[in-house]
């Protein structure tokens, strides 16, 4: 099964209030294993960057000045996404901006049926715990020492590892107990076991006699002390 884990960076928190998408990073998984195939792009937002947002991801107006508009990269992005399920952390935020950009240029928006939210998954599996990407990386022992600022591709790569852990870890197909979050792909796709009748073994009289004679010839047998 092919899935895409993705993350976005923006000029602010609300597309409806005029904020725009400035970066997207996507990581391809097949059967919950990273293939090494990614998609990454920056976009010119056609508006100034909010200082609060720049403090988070470090993307300045000067850096984005020569980047393409979203519409110029849209086809490549949609080709990469295909019809695969889309995994994101606090997915309604990322879907909101991605669909906002698509609608803005007159393109068909992405169905929310494709959305998989790792925040919701984490809340189900670890109620009451912290569910930020940093907290989940710490919980699952995922190295994030190289994450100084937020970056869409880096965060998508970290999230891909978190998603694998949330869905059962590297041994996803070997779980013996049903998990309300994980989907044991290999187990569910395995063919049903077939019961076989027990095999009956018999010993001939001559074989039994040879065995008895052999056993009588053993000196000081260990089993003799147990009688």
Buried (B, 14 or more C-beta within 10 A) or exposed (E): EEBBBBBBBBBBEEBEEEBBBBBBBBBBBEEBEBEEEBBBBBBBBEEEBBEEBBEEBEBEEEEBEEBEBBBEBBEEBEEBBEEBBBBBBBBEBBBBBBBBBBEEEEBEEBEEEBBBBBBBBBBEBBEEEEBEBEBBBEBEEBEBEEBEEBBBBBBBBBBBBBBBBBBBEEEBBEBEEEBEBBBBBBBEEEEEEEEEEEEEEEEEEEEEEEEEEEEEEEEEEEEEEEE
